[in-house]
Amino acid sequence: MAVSWLARLAADAPTPVFAVAGVDAWGAVQELRGDPRIRLAATPRHAAVLLVAGTILAGHGEALRRVHDQLPRPRAVVVWRAPGTGPAIPALAVVDGSADEVVSAVGRAHASILADPTRAQADLLPDEEPTEWRGVGPFGQGGEGMMGGTPYGRPMAMTGDDRDGLALDQLHLTLGPFLDPLPPGLTLDVTLQGEVLQDVAVDRAAPPVVDHAAPGDPATPAAAARRGLHWLAHALHVEGLDALAGRAAHLASQVAVGDVAADRSADRLARLVTATGVLRSLRGVGAVDGADASDRWRQRLAAIVAALRDGVVPRALEPAPSDDAALAGLLVGVTLTDAVSTLVSLELPGVLRPAVAA
């Protein structure tokens, strides 16, 4: 009885969704933040439905399956606008239609697994240890004594000199290609000491650049504003401002249907974003050619307002370094938080083609 009561409560709440999006559907996924029927979760562990949208590169198949297996059971998969050329993944629903259709399909899939957990999807990867550790080492637990090895299957953090001359533990991590704050397809191999990045290697995928959420002539003010709002919705989410992220996403959908009041809404949204203090917090972060993350946020906000209020097609934002090593150089020596904020603020080729006011 209690289980069915909890299931009914869960069915009435916004469905928690973790979205894995290709570049061609990234903007459309950001627009879903404005729909109150779902909640885009920051991690797979906090989701009940995995939404796979757009073109997923074949080389990211194992990463996609790993994300799937991180969702707690019962779980479901909904595939949206998939071209059929990427890695296959079993799904309860496949949708080729609008955002409203996919949100309805997500709700039905969630209700289905709550009503009948046997319909939930099993793990896609074998239940195996990533590293064999049993019976390894002098104590049989994978370690190599006081230092090194993989005790209980987890690499032991080793010490190394940091920039202050201290010998601190180093943690080696791979972030991406489906980490929520990062652009789709971007992978970072990092070495952390505390929260400071001591070493970074960047791997950028080369997916197609097609934004199905902003079709038509990309040079029109409306299309430019909508792409800018997709970026803003994601950036606000990354900075912890989810209520404003929802407003930006909703405004993008208003632009899509030609709402004549969208220009006033954009101006109000820009003022609200400024009032949060997020622009002040980003001063000095990720400086490139004399402009920091705060400057780039201001440029993008001005571009959105100008496109909707004045019908101005904004000029392109200065792109991030095209060389992976140069991009990694921007991130070494800064905190992980500032590194993420830097990446969010930049134009990384193949993601948004954002614009700034002329």
N, C-alpha and C positions, 0 to 999 in steps of 0.2 A: 504494500500500500504506500509506504513512504517513498519507495523507489519511483512508483508511477507519479506521485505528487511532485517529486523533484524533477522528473522528466517533463511534466507539464510546465513547471516554472522555467526550465531551461528552454523549452520550445517557444515560450512567450517572449523571452529575452532576445536582444540582438544576437544573431549567430556569429560566433567568433571564427574568423576566417584568416588563414595565412595564405598570402598570394605569392605565387612564383610567376613572374611576368617576363616575357621576352620584350625586347626594345619596341617591337611593333604594337604591343598592348600595354606598355607601362603607363602611358597617359590615361588610358581607359580605366585601368585599375585605380589610379589616384582619384579619379572622379567618383569612384564608389565610396570614398570616404564621406561623401555628403548624403549617403542613404542611411536612414536610421534603422533599417531592418538588419544591417550587418555591422560588425565591428572588425576592422582590419587589425589583426594581432601583430605585435612586434616580433614574436617568435613562434615557431611551430608548437612549442610546448603549451602555448596558451590558446590554441585553436582547436576546433572540432571538424572544420572542413578545410581541405586544401584546394585552393583555386589555382589551376594551371592555365595561364592566359598567353596566347600568342605563340611565337616561334621560340622554342627552346632548342638550343644548339645540341647536336648529337653528342658532343663531347661532355655535356653536362648531365648526361643520363644518370650516372651513379650519384651525383650530388642531388639530383631531383629525388631519386629513390631514398636517399639518406634523409632528406627533409621530410618525405612522406612518413618514414618510420618513426620520426620524432614526435609526430602528432599522437597524443594519448588516445587510447581506445575508449569508446567507439569513435571511428573517424570515417570520413567520406571524402571522395575526390570529385570535383566538378571541373571539366575542361571547357575552356571558352576560346573561340576563334583560333583553334589550333589548325595549322595548315596540313598536318599529317606527315610532315617530314622530320619531326623531332623524335626524341625518345618516347616509346609507348609507355603508357601508364594506365592501369585499369581505373575506370571512372563510373560512378553511379549516374552521372548525367553529362551529356555533351551538348553545348549550346553554341550556336553560331550567330545568335541575334543580338538584341540590344542589351544595355546595362540592366534595364528593368527585368528582362527575361532571365539574365544570369543570376540576379539577386533572388528572384523567385525560385529558380532551380536550386540555389544554395539552401534556401529555407526548406524546400521539400526534401532535399537530401538529408539535412540535419534532422528534420522531424522523423524521417524514415529510420535512421539508425537509433534514434531515441526510442521509437516505438518497437523496433525489432533489432536489438544489438547484433543479432547473427548476420545482418546485412552489412555490418561494418567490415572494412577491408583489412586483411591481414598484412603482416610485414612483407615488404618486397625484397629485402636483403636477408641473407642467412644469419641466423643467430650465432655468430662466431666472434671470438675475441679478435680485435684488430691486431694484437700482438700476443704471441704465445709467451706466457709467463709462468705457468705452473711447472714446477720442477726445475726452473732455470735459476742459476746463481747459487751462491753458497748457502742461502737459506730457503731455496725453493720457491721464492715469491717474485722472481724476476729481477730483483735488485742485484747490484754488483758490490755489495758491502756498504760502506758508508756513503759512497757517491756513485751516481750513474745508474744505468740500467732502466728497466721499465717495471718498477714494483707494482704488482697487481694490475699490470697492463697499462699503467699510466707513466709516461716519460717523467723522470725526475728532473726538476728544475736545477740547472747547474749555475754556479756563480760566474760572474764576469764583471770587469770594470765598467762603471758607468761614467757619465760625463763629469761627475764630481770626484772621481777617483776612488769611489767606494766599490767594494766587491759585493754585488747584490745578485739575488737569484734572477735568472733569465728564463722567460717563458716563450716558447716558440708556438705560434698559432697560424692557422690558415683561415682567413676571413673571406667569405664569399663562396661561390658566385651568386648566392641567393640571400645574402645578409640584408635584412630590411633597410638599414640606413644607406646602403651602397647602391650605386646604379646597377642595373641588371647585367650580369656577365662579368663584373669586375671582381678580381680575386687579389687579395693581398696576403703575402707571406710575411709575417712580422715577427720580430723579437721584442718582447716587452720586458722592461724592468720597472716594477710598479705599474704606473700608467703611461710611462714614457716609451715611445717607439725608438729603439736603438738601431734597428735595421728593418728595411722594408724592400720587398720585391713586388712589382706590380705586373699583373697579367690581365690585359684587356682583350676580351673577345671581340670578334669583328662581325656582329650580326647585321642584318639588313636594317636600314633606317627608314621605317615606315610607321607613322603614327596614325592608327586607325581611329583614334579618339578625336583627331582634328583633321578630317578629310578636306579635300578641296585644295584651292590655291594656297600654299603655305605663306605667300606674300601678302595675304589679306590681313587687315587689322584684327578681325575677329579670330582667325586661326592663330595668329601670333599671341593674342591675349589668352586664348584658351590653353595653349601650350605653356604659357607663363604661369597660369593658375594651376596647372597640373604640377609644375615644379614647386610652386608656393605651397600647395597642399602637402606635398611630401616633406618639404623643408621644415614647415611648421610642426609636422608630426615628429620629425627627428629631434627638434628642439623642445619637445614636450608640450607643445601648444595644440593639443588635438581638437579643442573646440573651434579654434580659428582655422585649423586644417579642414575641418568639416565645412566651414563657411566658404573657404576658398574652393573646395570641390563642388559645393552646391552652386557657387557663382559660375564655375566652368560649365556646368550643365545648363545654366540660364543663358550663357553666351551661345551655347549650341543651338538653342531654340529661338534665338534672336530677341531675347527680352530687352525691351527698350530702357529699362531701369538699371541695366547691368553696370552702366558707367558710374552711376551714383553709388551703387553697392561696392564697386571696386575702390572708389575714393574713400568710403567709410572703412573698408577692410584695411587699406593701406595705413590709415590713421590708427586703427586698432593695433596693427602689427607694430607700428612705431611706438605706441604707448606701452607695449609689454616690456620694453627695454632690451629685446633680443638684439637689436642693431648695436646698442652700446656694448653688449656682452661680446660681440664678434669683432670689435675693434682690435686691430693688430694681429688677427688670426689669418693665416694663409695668404700673406702678402705676395702678389705676383705683379711685376711691372708697376709698382707703386700703388696698387689697389688691393685692399684686404677684403675679407669676407663681408664685412659690414658695407663696404662700398658696393660690392656686387649685389647684395640684397637690395640696397637703395636703388640701384640701376634697374633691377628687375621690377621692383614695385612701381617705379616711375614709368617703365615701359608698359606695364599692364594698364595703368590708369590712362596713359596717353593713347594707347590703342583703342580703348573703349570710349573715352571722352572726346578725343580729338580726331579719331580715325587715322592715326599716324602709324605707318608700318615701321616698327623700330629697327635700328641697325643691329647687326649681330654682335653678341657679346664676344669679347676677346677669348679665344679658346685656351684651354689648359695646355700645358706642354704636351706635344704629340709623342715625345720620347718617353718610354716607360721609366727609364732611369731618372730623367729630369723630374717626372711627376713624383717618383719615390723620394727624390731629394727634398721636395717640399714638406714631406711628412716625417722625415728622420729628425729626432730630437724634440718633437712636440708630444703632447699628451694624446692618447687615443681619442678623447673627446674633441680636441681641436683638430685632429687629423680628419675625423668624420665631418666636422663642420666645414673644413676646407674643401673636401671632396664634394659635399652637397652644394656648395656655393659656386663651384667651377662649372664651365661647360666642358663636359667630357664627350668627345665625338661619339655619335651614334645613340645618344640618350634623348635629348630634348630639342636640340638646336635652338636654345633660348635666345632671347633678344633683349636689347636695352633701348631706352629712349634715345632718340637722335639728339 
